Amino acid sequence: MPYKAMLAALAVVSVALLSACEPDVIVHEPGVYKGKPDETATQEAAERRAQPLRDRALTGMTDR
């Protein structure tokens, strides 16, 4: 088999293997989260983390 034909065959096989054509691949709309609810991503959780993080940052910055 000539060299160029082997490269072309290799390219075709590579593209076929690397394409995501599995039937169980789920495509979601951009910007829409469809996973399980994440308790750490809520606004209340962010507010609970804010003060301890602020205190920690101030503690680390005051010694300089």
N, C-alpha and C positions, 0 to 999 in steps of 0.2 A: 504494500500500500504506500503510495507516495507520501512525502512528508506533509505537504499542504492539506491533503485529504485527511490525514490522521489528526492534524490540528483542528480542522473544521469539525470532524466527528467528535473530538474531545470537547470543543466549545459547545456543540449542540447537547452533548450528554451533560456537561456541567450546568448549562442553563436549565435543562430539564430537571436536574436534581436539586438545584438551588431555588427553583421557583416554589412558592408556597401554594401548591395546588392540592393540599390535603383537604378532604371533605369536612374535617372537623375544625377547620380554622374559622374563627368567628371575627367578623369585621364590625367594628363599632363606629358610631359617628364621632367625629372629633369634638373634644370638649365635653363629652357626656360620659360620666362614670357609671359603669354598669356592674361593678363588682360588689362584693359584700360590704355592708356598712362598716366604716372605719371610725371607731370611737375616738381615736387620737386626732382626727382631722376636723373635729367640730369646733365651733367658735368658743364654746364653753371650755373645752380642753385647752385651747390656745390661751384663754384668759387665765386659767389655772397655772399654766406654765410661765406666764409673762413675769410675774413678780419675782419668783425664785431666780429666773434667768437674769432679770435686771439686777437683783441683789448680788448675784454671783459676778456679773460683769463689773459692777461698781467695786466689789471687793478686790478684784484682780487689777483694776485700773488705778486704785488709790495708792498703791504702794510704789508707783513710779514717779 
